Each structure stands twice: as C-alpha cells, then as structure tokens.
Amino acid sequence: MSEAIRKSGHKQPEGYSPKIPAILKMAENAAKKEVTSLPVEFSVTERGVRHENNGDPHCMVFPSLARALGTFLGLEQRAVNDYNYAFQMGVSTEGFALYYDEHFNKAGANKWGERVIQNSLSVGGVECRIAGANENIVCDETINFDTVRHDVCESLYKNYPVLIKQADSDTYLFVTGYKENGDILTAYKFFGGGNENHALNLKENNEDFADWTNEIEAIIYIDGFKEPCNNKRLEIIKETLQIACEMLTDTKLGDTANYDYGEQLYKLWISRLDNDANYQDPKKDRVKYVYPEIPDYHERRLYAAGFFEQCHNLLGKGALIKAGEAFAVIHNKCNEIYGFLSSKSEIKMPSREARDKIIALLKQCQEQDYIAAAHIRDTLEVLK
C-alpha cells in the first residue's frame, strides 16, 4: 500500500470469496417471481452489516452511493475490490477530474455514456438498467409518470433499492421503500460533500419524498446479481484505465465555467487564481478558488492512487504502482498548500505570493497527471 494511502487511514477490505451468500441467492430468486399486485407500502430489506467509518472523507456523490449500495446489499462481505470507496473513485472516473459529479449526469450524459455507471455496479456483481440515460425524464413528454411510479414500486417490491438521479443537481436518491402506492418514496439523499457516513447511516437518515416525479433526470433499476468472471473484471478495469488516460491528457478547452478534467481543469483553475480582481473583498473572497477546490482535488487524486494500487494487485503486472506514486506526489503538493495557507496571514485572504505558490504547485500536479497517464498507457500495452 502506498505511503499516501496508508497515512490517510485507507484500509483494504479483508477476505474474498466469489460465492454469493445464501441470503442474496434467496433475494435473487424472489425477484424473479412475477409481480402481480403491489401492497400500498413496502420497505426493502437491508442485507449488509455496517461497520464504523474510519473517519476518512467520502465526499464524492457517486462513489459514496455505490459503496453504500454494496454495504446495503451485503456485497462488501464477498468482494475485495468491488465496492470500497477507492475502487469506486476509479471505476466511476470521479478520481480523475475536479467537481466532476456536479456538472455531468453520471447516468449517461457524459462523454462515455452510461457505461461508466454500469461498470461501477456490475464490477461488484449488480446488474442494472437505466431509464432516461440520454435525456431528462422530466423533459420527455412521452413519459407516463403513472407507469414510472409503478415501475419504481415494482422494483422496490422485488426487494432491490432504486437509485434516482435528480434533475439539475448532483443529487441522487437512494430509495429503500414507498408509501401510499408510490406517491411517497422513502429515500436517503446523496449530495456533494459531507458523505463520510453514507454507508453507515442510510436507515437513520431516511426521508419521505412526495412529488418525487417532478425532479427525475434518470432512474437506475437493480435487476439482480451476477458475479462477474475474471475476464469481465479485466474488461472493466481496462476500459476504466483507458478513460482515465483520456481524461488526464485531454486538451480540449471548453467555453463553460466547469473545471471538468485535463487541460480545462488546470487552465481555468490557474486563471481564476491568477486574477487579482477575484480577491478584492477580504470577507467574500477569503477562500475563493482555494476551498473547496483543493480538498475536492486532493480527495479525488488520493483515492485514485488507491484505485491504481488495487488494480495493480488484481492484475499482477503493469506500471500502475508508478501511476499511484504520481498521484501520491499530488497528495504531498496539496499538503504543501494546506501548510502555508494555515498561517494567520493567509487565513484572512490568500496573498498574491500565496496564490503564485499554489499556481506553481498546480502546474507540477498537472505534470504528475501526465506521468500517471504514461504509466497507464504502459499497463494497457501489457494487457493487450
């Protein structure tokens, strides 16, 4: 395990068995039965056993959601690398960008389509289908919401959670039940930041959501469990690594205010830090373009380093350890930024000198992205 990940407190899950637990087989068999009538209300059975969170930040929406799903369904007990947070940071592609989940519909509107979300779930043995992946459901005049309501209730009654991406936000609903024939859903809301205990506190923080059909961008239905063979896992890892390489070296420059990834991320971020006009008001502009950008970026690269390490352990070959080491350098650069920003003079307002230091360090971080991408390419060559 790399030093950066070890210091962060990240722990590898223990034990692995490809055997599906009996309780999951029972649930799968029950789900295959044809649903003829639905009760007025229903709650999905939680299969997993939760453990205390180790205190590490888990602030990215979709990786947190996938990890919580694995815990809820009891999948973490049977898989080493499928549902832990670091692995999901990689497979979901969140680890290679900045503010990615705030501006991209993870259910299908990004460059790589719905494959990213399907890979994130199927690598752990969860089969899913996505409704509304290429167009907001709320914008589709052909959608019959009575049918949508029935489909969601039917899926829940098969004893599977339903995941709903809300429109115009980075928020997902982790739905665990319904009331009043589906007019009300019982769900836990996943949103950016503060997701440390998502996998632990689902039941304790459930809320009731009425009029939920007004805010649907996409719906992810869980259809069952199928333990992926080694070839399938390898295919998913290779596809993820290819996407990671493209993201880290992407040279496009968008015309939006989104950081995204590649050249767009660094060019936009550095230009904002370099603009003195952004730092005129000591109260309003105190942490502008420093927080939460630095913690967000730091967390993504830190856990992506863990993803590289786990892939290396699974594959048994390649240069992914070196890719992880490049991201560990970024981890150290972020700690440098934290260090000089914690001084009394810089807490009030990042000075020109401090921002110049951040800009220099970010340029070094971009070089580490390129180094990581080169090692990813070497690994993909080995895997051909």
N, C-alpha and C positions, 0 to 999 in steps of 0.2 A: 504494500500500500504506500502511495506517495506520501511524502512528509506533509504536504499541504493538507491532504485529506485526513491524515492521521491527527494533525493538530486541530482540525475542525471538529473532531469528535465523530466523524462518519464511521459507521461500523458495517462490515459486511454481514448480511443475514447468514445464519448458520444452517447447515443441513440442506440437502436437496434430494428430492425423490420425484421421479416423473409420474408416480402413481397418484391418480386422482382420489382424494379421500372419499369414503363411502357416502358422507353427507352430501357431497357435491354430485355424486352419481345419482342419489335419490332426487336431488333438486332438478337435475337434468332430465331424468325420466318423467318427473311430474310435469315439467314444462312441455314435454312432447305430447301430452294429452290435449285433445281438442277442447278449447274453451267454449262452452255452450251458453252459459249465463254468468253474469258477474254480480257479486254482492254489492251492497250500497257503499261499503268502505272496506279497505284492506291495507295491511302493512306487510312489507317484505321482511322475511326472516333474516336476521344477521347471522352469518355462519362463522365469522372470524373471531379471533381472540386478540384484543388490543393490548399493547404494551406501552409503558411510559415513553413519551418522546424524549430524545436525548438532548433537547434544547437547541438543536441546530435550526437555522431559519429555513422554512419551506414556503416561500412566498410566491412562487410561480403557479399560476392557476391550474393549467392542465396537468403538469407533473404531480401536483398535490392531489388533484382529482383522481388520477389514475392510481396513485398509491392508496388513497382512501378506498377506492373500489376494490383493490386487491385485498386490503385488510377486511373490508366488509364481507367479501365473498369467501374469505378464508384461504385465499390463494397464496399469501406470503408464506404460509407454513409448508408449501410444497415446491417452492421455486427460489433459487438463489438470486437470480439477477432480473427477474421479470417485473417486479413492482416496487422495488426500493426506489427512493427518490432520485438518487444519482443516475440510475439507469434510465428512468423516465425523462430526466432532463436531456439525455442524449436522444433517445428514440423519438421524443416529441419535437425535437430540434430547438427547443427553448434555450438550450445551453450555448448556442452559437450566435446570439443576437443581443438586442437590448430593447426592453419594452415590447417584445415581440407579441405577446399574447394580448396586448391592449389594442393592437391595430390589425390583427389578422384573425379571420374566422377560422379557428382550428378545426372546424367541421368541414372545411373544404375550399374556402375561397383563396387560400394562399397558392403560391406558385406550384406546389407539388400536389395539390388536390387532397382528397380525403384519405390518401394512402398513409399519410403521417399518423392520423388518428387511429386508423385501422391497425397499423403496425404497433402502435403504443399499447393497444389492448390485446391483439392476437398473439404478441410475443409472450404474454402470460397465460394464454390458453382461452381467452374470451373471444367468442365470435360476436360480431355486431353488425348492424346495418344502420345507415344514416339517412334520415329523411330531411330534405331541404338543404343538402350539402352545397349545391351550386347556386341557390337563390334563397333569400329570406322567405320563410314560410309566411310571415305576416304580409309580404308583398305579393304573394301568389293568390290571385283572385279565384283560381280554380280549386283551392283547398277548401274542403268541407271540414269545419272545425268540430262538428259532432263526430265525424269519423276519426279525427286526430285525438279527440278526448277518449273515444272508445279504444283506439289502438294503444294509447298510453296506459289506460286502466287494464286492458287485457294483458299487456306485457308485465305490468306490476303483479297481476294476479298469477302469472306464471312463476312468481317469486324471484324476479330479477329487478334490480333498480333500473331506472330510466334517467338518462343524462340529457338535460335541456340547455342548449346554448341560448342565452337571452340576446335579443337584438340590440344593436348599437352600444354594446358594452363588452367587457371581458368576462362577464359573469356567467357561470354555469349553475344550474340547479341539479343537485344530486337527489333525485326523487326516490323516496322509500315507501310511499303509500298514497292513497287517495281517500277522500270523503265525499259524501253527497253525490255519488255516481260520477265522480271525477270533476265536479265543479270546483273542488278544492284539492290541491296537492300538498302533501307533507314532504318537505324537502329541506336540505341544507344548502345554503348559498355559498358558492366558492367565488371569490373575487380577489383582485390583485393585492398582495401584501397581507401580512399577519396570518398566514396559513399554517403556523407551526403545528397546531394540534388537529388539523383536519381529520387525519386518520384515526384520531383518538376520541373526538368529541361529536361525532355525527349525530348520535341519538340525543345527546344532551342539548344540542343546539338546533334541532329541527324547528322549522316554522311552517305555518299554514299559508299557502299562496292561492288566493282567489283571482279570478280573471287572468290566469296564467297564459291563456291562449293569445293574449294581446301582445305578448313580448317574445315570441318564438322566432329564433333565427334558424335553428336546426335541432333535431332530436336524434339521440343515439339510443337505439334499442339493443339490449343484450339478448342474444338468441340462444346462447348455450356455451358449453365449454368443450374445447378440443385441444388437447395437449399438442403443441407444435413439435414436429420432428426436428432433428438436428439440422437438416437441410433447410427447413423453413426458418429456423432461428438465424442460420448463416445468411440466408437471403435478406432477412430484415436488417441484420447488422450491416451488411454490405450496402444496402440501399441507404441506410441512415448515414453511413460514413461518406457515401458519395454526395448526399445532400449537404452534410457538414462541410465538405471540401468546397462545394459550390458557394455556400453561404460565406465562408471565411475569406474567400478570394473574389467575391462578386465586385465588379467595378461599376455597376450601374449607379447613377446619381438621380434620385427621384426628385420630383418637384413638390413633395409634401413635407410636412413638419415631423415626419416619423423617423426615428433612428434606424429601425429595421436591422440591417446587417451589412457586413462587408465595408466597402468604401463609403457608402452612405452613412453608416453609423459614425465613423470617425470624423469624416469631413464636417457633418452637421454639428456634432458634439463640440469639436475643436473650434469651429467658427462661432458658436454661441459663447464659449468660454473666453474667446479672444476679443469679443465685442464689449468694450468698456461701457457702452450705453445700457447694457444689461445689468450693470451694477452701480446704479445711482442712488437707490434707496436702501439705507442700512437695515431697515426693518423688513421691507418687502422682498429684497433681493439677497438676503443673507446667505441662503443656501442654493440659489438658483443655478441649475445645471450641474450641481455637485451632489446634492441629495434630492431625490432618492437614486439618481443615476449611478453613482459609484457603488452603493450597496447592491443595487439590482445587477449591474455588470459583474461585480465581484462574485455574487452568489451563482450566477449562471456559469461563469468560467470555472469556478471552484468545483461545482458538481459535475460539469462536463469532463473535468480531469478525472473524476471518479468513474465516469462512464467509459472513458478510454481505457482505464486500468482494468475494469471489469471485462470489457471486450477482449483485451489482450489475454486475460486469464481464460476466457471461454475459447478463444481461437488457438491459443498456444503458440502463436507466431505473429510476425509483423512488427511494425515500429510504433505501435500505439502507446507504449510506455513513454517514448520520447515526445509524442504529441501531448500526453498528460503532463509531462515535465514542462513543456512550453506554457501550458495553462497555469501550472504551478508558479511560473515566473510572473504571470499576470496577477496571481494571488498576492505575491510579495509586493508588486508595484502598487496594488490597491492598499496594502497595509502601509506603504510609504506615504501615500496620500492621506490616509487616516491620521498618520503620525503628525505631519506638520499642520494639518487642519485642526488638530485638537488644541493647539496653543491658544492662549487667551486672545491674542490679537487677531487670529484668523477666524475664531468662532463668530465674531460680530460680522465680519464681511471678508470674503476671500480677496486678498490684495492682488494687485497686478502681478507681483512677484510669485504669489502662491498659484495663481492661475497659469502663469508661464510654466511653473513646475509640473502642474497637472497635465498641461498640453504636451510637454516633453515626455512625460511618463506614458500618456496615451499613445503617442507615436511609437514608443517602444513596445507597448502592448499590441499594437497593430502588427508590428514585425513578428511578434510571437504567434499571432494568428496565422501569418504566412508560413512560419516554421512548422506549426502544428499541421497545417494543410499539406505541406510537403511530406510529412511523415505519414499522414493518412493516405496520400497517393501511393507511397511505397507499400503500405499494407495492402491496398487494393490490388496492386500489381502482384503481390504474393498470392492473393486469394483468387486470381483469375484461373 
